Amino acid sequence: MLVNFDSVGLVTVLLFAAALFSVGLYGAMTRKAAVSVLMSLEIMLFAISINIVALAQFIPGAQMYGWHFSLFLMVIGAAEIAIGLSLVVAIYRRIKTSDVEKLQVLKDHE
Amino acid sequence: MEITATYATISAVPQLDLWWVLLAPLFPLLGFLALALLPRRLRNDLRFVPVVGVAASLAIAVAAAITIWPGGPINESFYALSWSLGTVGSLPLMLSFSVDSLAVIMLIMVSLVGLCVQVYSLKYMKDDERIGWFFCIKSLFLAAMLAFVLSGGLLLQFAFWEVMGLCSWVLIGFWYKNKAPRKASQKAFLFTRAGDVGFFVALSAVFVAAQSFEFDQIFATAPTWSPFLLGVVAFGLVWAAIGKSAQFPLSVWLPDAMAGPTPGSALIHAATMVVAGVFMLVRMLPVIELSPAAMSTILAVGIITALYGALLACFQKDLKKVLAFSTISQLGFLFAAIGVGSAFVAVFHLTTHAFFKALLFLAAGIIIHVTGTQNMRKMGGLLKRMPVTFAVFTIGAFALAGVIPLAGFFSKDEIFKAMLYFGQDTGQYAAFIGVALVGVMTAFYVIKSWLSIFFGKPAADIDKVHEGSALELAPVIALAIPATLLGFAVIPLGGFLDYPSHWPPLYMVALSTVIMLTGALLGFVAYVLSKRNAPSNRFRFVIAAAEQRFYLDAFYTYGVVKPYFWLSKALWQFDERVIDGVVDAVAWIYQKASQSLDWLDNRIIDGVVNGAAWTYVLLTRLTRVFDVRIIDGIVNGIGHLSISLGGRLRTIQSGEVQWYQRLVVGAVIVVLGIFTILYAVSTLGGA
């Protein structure tokens, strides 16, 4: 069953996706907790997914490829978050915090 | 987006152009939007803005009532505004608002209670550093509740229902720095969410059955639905209402919700949001009525909840907890009234209850503020210290107990009458006996609490206690007016909802007064006994069971939460033992293989490598002289350059991932900016 939101318009959807992406980007850059950063990454990923679906819907001749691709993105997102979470757990075991601001081992200590 | 005002083709009521009624939810929403984005200091200073917003809503609601006078039947809309959101398959997805007599009654009730609570909070929450946010959230809640009662379809109703749930979560956990409010807010959110699953299932079934979420179409097609779909819809909605209106067995969240600020409890967890479930059932009664099983369930749930809440209220020492359990019990009454099909009785008691329970909560807030405790055993003798609070609290308490001629008497009488008629029709008097028992218990706990707060020996630090301020007392007194007089409006109110209501017959007056007096007398005796003797040990196990709230909370802890943890732990152990075991085994095999290769490496490969190395060393010594003189000079020059350059560049090497991320984003923005400028220049140049 296809949901037809033609009356909304492509630009509105793209603006919405851009707003969502910005929210995710802001979160990824500013949140302290590693899990929140991961969630922000997912928000960005799904903003992209919305873009793909919207373009597939509105651009004539695009057919269903965008839709398939968005499903594919979901699987990738799940895999990515699994890796991310396991990294968080590994980091937590090592330095007893998941605060990304505390992760400064790459810094040149002198 | 196409917006159309549609008029029902066949309708018993006149069609009016009431578009302005839809502004009622808009004003509190504007109040929320205006404040939400401001910085905290400014927001705190502008806290009167939402108060003005809800005052405007009240004015609109009253104007609407005057315009549609003399009212009409429930669900017959005077005005509807609908628009299409798009299509689902080939079906239009419609959303709509509609104005009927029931919605107008609710508008007045919600905005009046909301206005009183907002004014009260101006003083009550004055010292809180986040008072602006408190007003903001309550304003959003009021907008959602007003829009909820105006919704013309289940889907829109569900949306506002969820917004209210969100506001409730924020307000319970308002003092989120303490553990108890935090846990209580999570509990309330999860329990109401458990109920919302029912709403969601019912929504799906409604769309399958009626092919629309609009009430008109639902009611028109409901008689032709298959029994299965009808059952799913009816029971889904009943389950949702059980969650929202804190009925048994999902009632456990409401007492804990008292951890929030008292004005929030008064507005959301006593007067308005918790009756949303009941309101939704009244709206959908034409559908639910078609399923006798659902109706019996509502009746049974209502009676059980009323008994459960009233019984527990008798054992509470905490003033707010008494009011919370009393709310659960009174909501049970509303369910029972719906269960016997009396929509008007439910709406009538819902309205009177909203006024006197909000009054009780606000008066209790004043008492809690001046005495600094919620424990009624530490109060006492407040009568002389705060006579005005005493007077209004007495009105609220007596209305709750059902003392003639206060509002609660008339509405409770209607419920007794409905149960008695139900008994006469079906020969089953269990429901009537149940509500009569609840009536006795209600009078019992009300009188006992009332006596122990205001009479008897004063508490030790009574000198500090003084009357509440005028700004706090004014809204409470305003609520006392409907709590006193609304009962006399039973006939006009019935007429407004097109229901043939009558004055209570004399034998009902006598019966309910006897019920009330029995409870009051028992309450007086219990109060006197508790003052004279130490509490008896004989009923220790009953008190212990009541303190555990009859183990309903324990059931959820041990029946749901703990098993979940056990399952998680078992899975963790599986991971630890089995999966890790396999990994360790692979590592062990790998280690053994490496050791044997190591032996090979030492004996044979190393010999070859050493020989080659000796040769190489000899050659190297020859080239060293050239290297030190010339090559090193160049290399050192480059090295010094790199060190001085690196010393500057490494300040950006902070080691923080997010710092790098900001650099990358900044770089992307710069590059995009350059491209945009180039593109603009080339376009303009081309033109």
Interface residues (C-beta under 8 A of the other chain):
Chain A: M1 L2 V3 N4 F5 D6 S7 V8 L25 A28 M29 T30 V37 V100 E101 L103 Q104 V105 L106 K107 D108
Chain B: M1 E2 S84 G86 T87 V88 G89 R650 Q653 S654 G655 E656 V657 Q658 Q661 R662 V665
